[in-house]
Amino acid sequence: MKKHKIFPAIFVIGVVSLCGIQIIQENVSFSPVVVYAQDAWRNEFDDICSRTQEAMLITEDELRTLVERCDKLNPLIQQLSETQKKIYSKRLQMCKELFTFMLESKHTK
């Protein structure tokens, strides 16, 4: 008699466990759109900050554009995890400050 009561209980626990795992997995999104969006900000970040190597050769208009791109990218970086946000926002700030400095130095010449 005990076997008949234990089997349904184990079955129900198993089903609930599987459903719980399914619910947890539905909250995690790995859709191609989300992954692309994550890559898009990173590609933009890499492109902007890679230009610091040639900052002295960039025209004033290009420098203004780079500063604007930094401003547009910053809100996306603020949505990252705390650690990533600290790292990438600091690096972006440093890139922006270099572009701003170069823009000001070219403007005064």
MINU-464635 format. One line per 8 residues: number of its first residue (from 0); their letters; for each residue x, y, z of C-alpha. Coordinates in steps of 0.25 Angstrom, whole numbers, plus 5000, padded with zeros to 4 digits. Layout:
<sites>
NUM) A) X,Y,Z | ...
</sites>
This chain:
<sites>
0) MKKHKIFP) 5000,5000,5000 | 5011,5010,5003 | 5017,5008,4989 | 5004,5013,4983 | 5005,5026,4991 | 5020,5028,4989 | 5020,5027,4974 | 5010,5038,4972
8) AIFVIGVV) 5017,5047,4982 | 5030,5045,4975 | 5024,5047,4961 | 5018,5060,4965 | 5031,5065,4971 | 5038,5061,4959 | 5028,5069,4950 | 5028,5081,4959
16) SLCGIQII) 5044,5081,4958 | 5044,5080,4943 | 5034,5091,4942 | 5042,5100,4952 | 5054,5098,4943 | 5046,5101,4931 | 5041,5114,4937 | 5055,5118,4941
24) QENVSFSP) 5060,5115,4927 | 5050,5124,4921 | 5054,5136,4929 | 5068,5135,4922 | 5069,5140,4908 | 5079,5136,4898 | 5071,5140,4886 | 5079,5144,4874
32) VVVYAQDA) 5074,5159,4875 | 5079,5160,4890 | 5092,5154,4886 | 5093,5163,4875 | 5090,5175,4883 | 5101,5171,4893 | 5111,5170,4882 | 5106,5183,4876
40) WRNEFDDI) 5110,5192,4888 | 5123,5184,4889 | 5127,5186,4874 | 5123,5201,4876 | 5132,5202,4888 | 5144,5195,4882 | 5143,5204,4869 | 5142,5217,4877
48) CSRTQEAM) 5153,5213,4887 | 5162,5208,4876 | 5163,5221,4870 | 5171,5227,4882 | 5183,5222,4875 | 5182,5231,4864 | 5175,5243,4872 | 5186,5253,4867
56) LITEDELR) 5183,5250,4853 | 5168,5251,4854 | 5161,5264,4849 | 5152,5273,4858 | 5139,5268,4851 | 5143,5253,4854 | 5147,5256,4868 | 5133,5263,4870
64) TLVERCDK) 5127,5251,4864 | 5135,5242,4873 | 5131,5250,4886 | 5116,5249,4882 | 5117,5234,4880 | 5123,5233,4894 | 5111,5240,4899 | 5102,5231,4892
72) LNPLIQQL) 5109,5218,4896 | 5109,5222,4911 | 5095,5219,4914 | 5096,5205,4908 | 5108,5202,4917 | 5101,5207,4929 | 5091,5195,4927 | 5102,5185,4928
80) SETQKKIY) 5106,5177,4941 | 5112,5185,4952 | 5126,5180,4949 | 5125,5182,4934 | 5119,5196,4936 | 5131,5200,4944 | 5141,5195,4935 | 5135,5200,4922
88) SKRLQMCK) 5129,5213,4926 | 5143,5217,4932 | 5150,5213,4919 | 5140,5220,4910 | 5141,5232,4919 | 5156,5232,4917 | 5154,5231,4902 | 5145,5242,4902
96) ELFTFMLE) 5154,5251,4910 | 5165,5248,4901 | 5157,5252,4889 | 5152,5265,4896 | 5166,5269,4899 | 5171,5267,4885 | 5159,5275,4880 | 5162,5286,4890
104) SKHTK) 5176,5286,4886 | 5174,5286,4871 | 5163,5297,4873 | 5173,5306,4880 | 5184,5305,4870
</sites>
